[in-house]
């Protein structure tokens, strides 16, 4: 097996990568998100080839301070080849996401600094239970980018990249010329958008801003997409209950690993 970098302008191979990833659509959410705009503009795509046939892939998103690696479910042999190759292309620290790789397997290749267990939740047009859109929220545009970027940076939000604003799903609440709440998506595909970066500053929590923000973003997404997905930390019970009231249901648990090359 050989691993080759796939240029973003090689649409034939990118389409083949998409075809492989869509076999397990919801398990490969992050992988698919990296293969479509806007995220693909900051993503390196690598194909795993066996006798010139593409059999698997992985992506490295470089829009964050720390690179994010997404590896799909593959054979043990293929996963071992990918993990060995990461040493040659990644900086010392990175985040790794995979629906199948275990801590035991990863720890034989890298030192795991931290891990986060998160629940993937899903809703769709049939089950959505959002409130009416809050018209006091401002639909963000690129002219708002610098202010939104400052808002997230000041509140130490991760993962946030300014390229995510290009999805056109971001909304924010402004009070006395100050952004107090904002949210949007992490990535999108033709079929879905992944809700994320929903943040209300502490002094304005408990005022239904978060619920209104999620509902407004969700209503906007469902104008053009069939599904909405999101990740929520497994022990964040209040957030899980809120999303369930808005029509989301749990799909699967994922673990995000913060890794260091050793």
C-alpha positions, -999 to 999 in steps of 0.1 A, spaced: 0 0 0 11 35 -8 -1 69 5 -3 98 -19 -13 134 -14 -44 142 -36 -44 178 -49 -77 197 -43 -80 204 -80 -80 167 -89 -118 164 -89 -118 128 -102 -99 115 -71 -117 138 -47 -150 124 -60 -136 89 -55 -127 99 -19 -163 112 -14 -177 80 -28 -157 59 -2 -166 82 27 -204 82 19 -206 44 24 -207 52 62 -221 87 59 -228 96 95 -197 78 109 -176 98 84 -191 132 91 -158 150 98 -142 133 68 -169 144 45 -169 179 59 -133 182 50 -140 171 14 -165 199 6 -163 237 6 -155 257 26 -133 234 46 -116 217 17 -97 249 10 -77 243 42 -76 205 40 -48 182 28 -64 150 14 -44 117 13 -53 86 -5 -43 50 4 -37 31 -28 -33 -6 -34 -19 -13 -69 -31 21 -80 -66 15 -67 -79 39 -41 -89 19 -11 -91 44 18 -81 80 27 -76 104 55 -77 142 58 -57 168 77 -76 201 83 -52 230 89 -76 258 98 -71 255 135 -40 263 157 -37 225 160 -41 203 129 -71 180 129 -67 145 114 -97 124 104 -93 87 97 -123 65 85 -129 30 96 -105 7 77 -88 -26 80 -62 -29 108 -34 -31 81 -46 1 64 -50 20 98 -14 9 107 -1 23 74 -19 56 79 -7 60 115 29 53 105 27 79 77 14 106 100 49 109 116 62 123 83 36 149 76 23 163 109 36 187 135 43 175 171 7 181 183 -26 173 165 -62 162 171 -73 128 158 -108 117 151 -118 82 140 -150 61 144 -130 30 150 -95 36 163 -91 28 200 -69 44 226 -49 12 229 -40 12 192 -32 50 191 -11 48 222 13 24 204 20 52 179 15 85 198 13 98 233 -23 107 241 -24 140 261 -62 142 264 -94 127 251 -129 139 249 -160 116 247 -187 133 227 -222 123 215 -232 128 179 -268 140 177 -290 143 146 -322 159 135 -339 163 102 -367 180 84 -392 154 96 -383 156 133 -373 193 137 -389 210 167 -372 244 165 -387 276 178 -395 303 152 -364 322 141 -354 351 163 -354 382 141 -333 401 166 -303 379 157 -281 392 130 -273 369 100 -235 372 98 -216 381 66 -180 384 58 -180 421 68 -186 409 104 -157 384 103 -132 405 123 -157 411 151 -168 375 153 -132 363 152 -124 386 181 -154 373 200 -144 337 197 -107 344 203 -115 364 235 -136 335 248 -111 308 239 -134 289 217 -122 258 199 -126 247 172 -131 279 153 -117 289 120 -126 321 101 -132 299 70 -163 285 87 -181 318 83 -182 312 46 -209 286 52 -234 315 56 -251 298 86 -237 321 113 -259 343 134 -250 366 164 -268 387 191 -255 422 197 -263 443 228 -249 478 233 -226 472 202 -211 441 218 -215 405 205 -229 385 234 -238 353 216 -229 337 183 -231 303 166 -231 286 132 -216 254 118 -182 236 117 -187 222 82 -213 212 56 -219 187 29 -246 187 2 -268 167 26 -262 182 60 -246 209 81 -228 203 114 -239 228 141 -211 243 162 -194 272 179 -226 281 197 -215 304 225 -233 328 249 -211 348 272 -217 340 309 -236 371 320 -263 365 293 -269 328 299 -302 316 312 -321 341 290 -330 316 262 -303 331 239 -288 297 233 -321 281 224 -331 309 201 -297 308 184 -298 271 178 -334 273 165 -325 302 142 -294 285 128 -313 252 125 -342 268 105 -317 284 81 -299 251 76 -331 232 69 -340 255 41 -313 238 20 -301 207 39 -319 175 49 -300 168 82 -284 188 110 -257 171 132 -238 183 162 -214 170 188 -219 175 226 -196 165 254 -210 133 269 -213 147 305 -229 180 294 -264 169 305 -281 204 303 -270 208 267 -281 173 258 -315 179 273 -318 212 254 -310 195 221 -334 167 227 -362 192 234 -354 208 200 -358 175 182 -322 160 182 -316 124 190 -284 106 199 -267 87 171 -233 75 183 -204 83 207 -171 95 193 -138 101 210 -115 129 200 -78 124 209 -53 151 215 -20 134 204 17 142 206 43 125 184 69 106 204 
